[in-house]
Amino acid sequence: MESLRTEDMQAIIGKAEILIEALPYIQSLAGKTVVIKYGGNAMINDELKSHVMEDVTLLKYIGINPVLVHGGGPDVNDMLKRLSIPSEFKSGLRVTDAETMSVAQMVLVGKTNKEIVSRLNQNGAKAIGICGIDGRLIECEKITRDHQGNHLDIGFVGQIVRINTKVLQMLANDEYVPVVAPIGVGSEGESYNINADTVASEIAAALKAEKLMTLTDVEGVKITDDEGNEHVISTLNEAEINHLIQKGTISGGMIPKVRGCLDTVRRGVGRAHIIDGRIPHCLLLEIFTNKGIGTMITQERKPYYRGEKI
């Protein structure tokens, strides 16, 4: 038998060291729920899609309970364009008349959701696709006001009033991976389109998830050092977030992302993460390495194990 070369042995030892680094995180997260908001380029690029599906499958096989919440705006836009139905947005939300609602539900539930389920199942997971209508998982009412309290009528766009967690708990605590499409249900059985980030946050809070992972097309919260170089901040707590917003370091579209994560951890989620979904295997790199790749938001710094650097 040919003996291993020194460099080959070092490569194998390096892989073992990676597994040992992951061990305390695997132990800390065993049996706990991780809610993943799946969107951005990770939903468009085929190679990145495969990496995310592999990551989610691995999480399930090592004893963590992932719940995947997906968006699908590009798929909806594409179908509306094919049907010559114009798209309009107000206050960052899609104006959704009855015709647009039918298309959004058809695409998000019938196409996007099932494609994700199929990819997960091909990797060996047991994924089940659902939406907020199933078991009245996501109960909604119509949005009538914008963030400033002004009257707003954008059709069948819902704000969540209740998450019925039983169906998710039954699936996730068993051998299944729930895949949730962002469609809710009203008191009269009518369907509502909902922002997927909002769905993921509300589900994470309702389940008291250990983590909320938001896949985006940005690296995380960044600061510029004295030499003009940008760096991703790996961990932020509430006091640090407020300070950086006041300084203007956190600005623009990052403010609602960070505040949304902070609101989630205030409501019982252990840690919220903003990570770059364009990086292959971003979920594993963020969850199982000490440094991570994105920004983790906590209400206060509580290490998972003695010696964790956060």
C-alpha positions as CSV (number, residue, x, y, z in Angstrom):
1,M,0.0,0.0,0.0
2,E,1.4,3.4,-1.0
3,S,2.1,5.6,2.1
4,L,0.7,9.0,2.3
5,R,2.9,11.9,1.4
6,T,3.5,14.5,4.2
7,E,1.5,17.2,2.4
8,D,-1.4,14.7,2.0
9,M,-1.3,13.8,5.7
10,Q,-1.3,17.5,6.7
11,A,-4.4,18.0,4.5
12,I,-6.2,15.2,6.2
13,I,-5.2,16.4,9.6
14,G,-6.5,19.9,8.6
15,K,-9.9,18.4,7.8
16,A,-10.0,16.7,11.2
17,E,-9.2,20.0,12.9
18,I,-12.1,21.6,11.1
19,L,-14.4,18.9,12.5
20,I,-13.1,19.4,16.0
21,E,-13.7,23.1,15.7
22,A,-17.3,22.4,14.8
23,L,-17.8,19.9,17.6
24,P,-18.8,22.3,20.4
25,Y,-21.3,24.0,18.1
26,I,-22.8,20.7,17.1
27,Q,-23.1,19.8,20.7
28,S,-24.6,23.2,21.6
29,L,-27.2,23.1,18.8
30,A,-28.2,19.5,18.9
31,G,-32.0,19.3,19.0
32,K,-32.5,23.0,18.6
33,T,-34.2,24.9,15.8
34,V,-32.5,27.1,13.2
35,V,-34.7,29.2,10.9
36,I,-33.1,30.0,7.6
37,K,-34.3,32.9,5.4
38,Y,-33.3,31.8,1.9
39,G,-33.1,34.5,-0.8
40,G,-30.9,36.6,-3.0
41,N,-28.3,35.2,-5.4
42,A,-28.3,31.9,-3.5
43,M,-31.8,31.3,-5.0
44,I,-30.7,32.2,-8.5
45,N,-27.2,30.7,-9.1
46,D,-27.5,26.9,-9.6
47,E,-24.1,26.2,-7.9
48,L,-25.1,28.2,-4.8
49,K,-28.5,26.5,-4.7
50,S,-26.7,23.2,-4.4
51,H,-24.5,24.4,-1.7
52,V,-27.4,25.7,0.4
53,M,-29.3,22.4,0.0
54,E,-26.2,20.4,1.0
55,D,-25.8,22.6,4.1
56,V,-29.4,22.3,5.2
57,T,-29.3,18.5,4.7
58,L,-26.2,18.3,6.8
59,L,-27.7,20.3,9.6
60,K,-30.6,17.9,9.7
61,Y,-28.4,14.8,9.7
62,I,-26.3,16.0,12.6
63,G,-29.3,16.6,14.9
64,I,-30.2,20.2,14.3
65,N,-33.8,21.1,13.2
66,P,-33.7,23.5,10.2
67,V,-36.8,25.4,9.0
68,L,-36.3,27.0,5.6
69,V,-38.3,30.1,4.7
70,H,-37.9,31.3,1.1
71,G,-38.7,34.3,-1.0
72,G,-39.1,34.2,-4.8
73,G,-39.6,37.7,-6.1
74,P,-37.6,37.1,-9.3
75,D,-39.8,34.1,-10.1
76,V,-42.9,36.1,-9.5
77,N,-41.6,39.0,-11.6
78,D,-40.8,36.6,-14.5
79,M,-44.3,35.1,-14.5
80,L,-46.0,38.5,-14.3
81,K,-44.0,39.7,-17.2
82,R,-44.9,36.6,-19.2
83,L,-48.5,37.2,-18.5
84,S,-48.2,41.0,-19.3
85,I,-49.2,41.9,-15.8
86,P,-47.4,45.1,-14.6
87,S,-45.5,45.1,-11.3
88,E,-45.8,48.0,-8.9
89,F,-44.2,48.6,-5.5
90,K,-45.2,51.0,-2.7
91,S,-43.3,51.4,0.6
92,G,-41.0,48.5,-0.6
93,L,-44.0,46.1,-1.0
94,R,-45.5,44.6,-4.1
95,V,-49.0,46.0,-4.9
96,T,-51.0,42.8,-5.1
97,D,-54.4,42.9,-6.7
98,A,-56.5,39.6,-7.0
99,E,-54.8,38.7,-10.3
100,T,-51.3,39.3,-9.0
101,M,-52.1,37.4,-5.8
102,S,-53.2,34.4,-7.9
103,V,-49.9,34.5,-9.8
104,A,-47.8,35.0,-6.7
105,Q,-49.4,32.0,-4.9
106,M,-49.1,29.8,-8.0
107,V,-45.4,30.6,-8.4
108,L,-44.3,30.7,-4.8
109,V,-46.2,27.6,-3.6
110,G,-46.5,25.6,-6.9
111,K,-43.1,26.3,-8.4
112,T,-40.4,27.8,-6.2
113,N,-41.4,25.9,-3.1
114,K,-41.5,22.5,-4.8
115,E,-38.2,23.1,-6.6
116,I,-36.5,23.7,-3.2
117,V,-38.2,20.6,-1.7
118,S,-37.1,18.5,-4.7
119,R,-33.5,19.7,-4.4
120,L,-33.4,18.9,-0.6
121,N,-34.9,15.5,-1.2
122,Q,-32.3,14.8,-3.9
123,N,-29.6,15.4,-1.2
124,G,-31.2,12.9,1.1
125,A,-33.3,15.2,3.3
126,K,-37.0,14.6,3.9
127,A,-38.4,18.0,3.0
128,I,-42.0,19.0,3.1
129,G,-43.3,22.1,1.4
130,I,-46.0,24.2,3.1
131,C,-47.3,27.7,3.1
132,G,-49.2,29.8,5.6
133,I,-52.5,28.5,4.4
134,D,-51.7,25.0,5.5
135,G,-53.0,24.4,9.0
136,R,-53.5,28.2,9.2
137,L,-49.8,28.3,9.8
138,I,-49.6,32.1,9.1
139,E,-52.7,34.1,10.0
140,C,-52.7,37.6,8.5
141,E,-54.7,40.7,8.2
142,K,-54.5,43.2,5.4
143,I,-51.8,45.9,5.7
144,T,-53.6,49.3,5.8
145,R,-50.8,51.6,7.1
146,D,-47.2,52.3,6.1
147,H,-44.3,52.6,8.6
148,Q,-45.2,56.2,9.2
149,G,-48.8,55.4,10.0
150,N,-50.2,56.8,6.7
151,H,-53.1,55.1,5.0
152,L,-51.8,52.5,2.5
153,D,-53.8,50.2,0.2
154,I,-51.7,47.7,-1.7
155,G,-54.2,44.9,-2.1
156,F,-53.6,41.4,-0.8
157,V,-50.5,42.1,1.2
158,G,-50.7,40.9,4.7
159,Q,-49.2,41.6,8.1
160,I,-48.8,38.6,10.4
161,V,-51.1,38.4,13.5
162,R,-50.3,34.8,14.5
163,I,-48.0,31.9,13.8
164,N,-49.5,28.6,14.6
165,T,-46.3,26.7,15.4
166,K,-47.7,23.2,16.0
167,V,-47.4,22.0,12.4
168,L,-43.8,23.3,12.2
169,Q,-42.8,21.7,15.5
170,M,-44.3,18.4,14.5
171,L,-42.3,18.3,11.3
172,A,-39.0,19.9,12.4
173,N,-38.8,17.9,15.6
174,D,-39.3,14.7,13.6
175,E,-37.3,13.7,10.6
176,Y,-38.6,16.4,8.2
177,V,-37.3,19.8,7.0
178,P,-40.3,22.2,6.6
179,V,-39.9,24.6,3.6
180,V,-42.2,27.6,4.0
181,A,-43.6,29.8,1.2
182,P,-44.5,33.3,2.3
183,I,-48.2,33.2,1.7
184,G,-50.6,33.8,4.6
185,V,-54.3,33.4,5.2
186,G,-56.9,35.8,6.4
187,S,-59.9,35.4,8.6
188,E,-62.2,34.7,5.6
189,G,-59.8,32.2,4.0
190,E,-58.3,34.8,1.6
191,S,-54.6,34.5,0.6
192,Y,-52.1,37.2,1.4
193,N,-48.6,37.9,0.0
194,I,-46.1,38.5,2.8
195,N,-42.5,39.7,2.9
196,A,-40.3,36.6,3.3
197,D,-37.9,38.3,5.8
198,T,-40.9,39.1,8.0
199,V,-42.2,35.5,7.8
200,A,-38.8,34.2,8.8
201,S,-38.4,36.6,11.7
202,E,-41.9,35.9,13.0
203,I,-41.5,32.1,12.7
204,A,-38.1,32.3,14.5
205,A,-39.6,34.3,17.3
206,A,-42.7,32.0,17.6
207,L,-40.5,28.9,17.7
208,K,-38.0,30.6,20.1
209,A,-35.4,29.3,17.6
210,E,-31.8,29.2,18.6
211,K,-30.8,30.9,15.4
212,L,-32.2,33.0,12.6
213,M,-29.9,32.9,9.5
214,T,-30.7,35.5,6.8
215,L,-29.0,34.9,3.5
216,T,-28.4,38.2,1.7
217,D,-26.2,39.6,-1.1
218,V,-24.1,41.6,1.4
219,E,-21.2,40.4,3.5
220,G,-22.6,41.7,6.8
221,V,-22.2,44.9,8.8
222,K,-18.9,46.5,7.8
223,I,-16.7,49.2,9.4
224,T,-13.7,51.1,7.9
225,D,-10.5,51.1,9.9
226,D,-8.0,54.0,10.3
227,E,-6.2,52.9,7.1
228,G,-9.4,52.9,5.0
229,N,-9.8,49.2,4.9
230,E,-13.3,47.7,5.3
231,H,-13.9,44.8,7.7
232,V,-17.0,42.8,8.5
233,I,-18.0,43.0,12.2
234,S,-18.4,39.4,13.3
235,T,-20.5,40.1,16.4
236,L,-22.8,42.9,17.6
237,N,-24.9,43.4,20.6
238,E,-27.8,45.9,21.3
239,A,-25.6,48.6,22.8
240,E,-23.1,48.4,20.0
241,I,-25.8,48.5,17.3
242,N,-27.3,51.7,18.7
243,H,-23.9,53.3,18.9
244,L,-23.0,52.4,15.3
245,I,-26.3,53.7,14.0
246,Q,-25.8,57.0,15.9
247,K,-22.3,57.3,14.4
248,G,-23.6,56.6,10.9
249,T,-21.5,53.5,10.5
250,I,-24.7,51.5,10.1
251,S,-26.8,53.3,7.5
252,G,-29.2,53.0,4.6
253,G,-30.7,49.6,3.9
254,M,-28.6,47.9,6.6
255,I,-30.5,49.7,9.4
256,P,-33.8,47.8,8.9
257,K,-31.9,44.5,8.5
258,V,-30.0,45.0,11.8
259,R,-33.0,46.3,13.7
260,G,-35.1,43.4,12.5
261,C,-32.5,41.0,13.8
262,L,-32.3,42.8,17.1
263,D,-36.0,42.7,17.5
264,T,-35.9,39.0,16.9
265,V,-33.4,38.3,19.6
266,R,-35.3,40.5,22.0
267,R,-38.2,38.2,21.4
268,G,-36.4,35.0,22.4
269,V,-34.2,34.0,19.5
270,G,-30.7,33.1,20.7
271,R,-28.7,34.6,17.8
272,A,-29.5,36.3,14.5
273,H,-27.1,36.2,11.6
274,I,-26.7,38.3,8.4
275,I,-24.6,36.3,6.0
276,D,-23.5,36.5,2.4
277,G,-25.4,33.8,0.5
278,R,-23.0,34.2,-2.4
279,I,-20.3,32.4,-0.5
280,P,-20.3,28.6,-1.0
281,H,-21.5,26.7,2.1
282,C,-22.2,30.0,3.9
283,L,-24.4,28.3,6.5
284,L,-21.8,25.8,7.6
285,L,-19.0,28.5,7.7
286,E,-21.1,30.8,9.8
287,I,-22.5,28.2,12.2
288,F,-19.6,25.9,12.8
289,T,-16.5,28.1,12.7
290,N,-15.4,30.3,15.5
291,K,-14.9,33.4,13.4
292,G,-17.8,32.9,11.0
293,I,-18.2,34.8,7.7
294,G,-21.0,37.4,8.5
295,T,-22.4,39.4,11.3
296,M,-24.0,37.7,14.3
297,I,-26.4,39.8,16.4
298,T,-27.1,39.0,20.1
299,Q,-28.9,40.9,22.8
300,E,-25.9,40.2,25.1
301,R,-22.8,38.2,24.6
302,K,-23.3,34.6,25.9
303,P,-20.8,32.0,24.6
304,Y,-22.0,28.5,23.7
305,Y,-19.0,27.0,25.4
306,R,-16.1,28.0,27.5
307,G,-13.5,29.7,25.4
308,E,-15.8,30.7,22.5
309,K,-14.7,34.1,21.2
310,I,-17.7,36.4,20.6
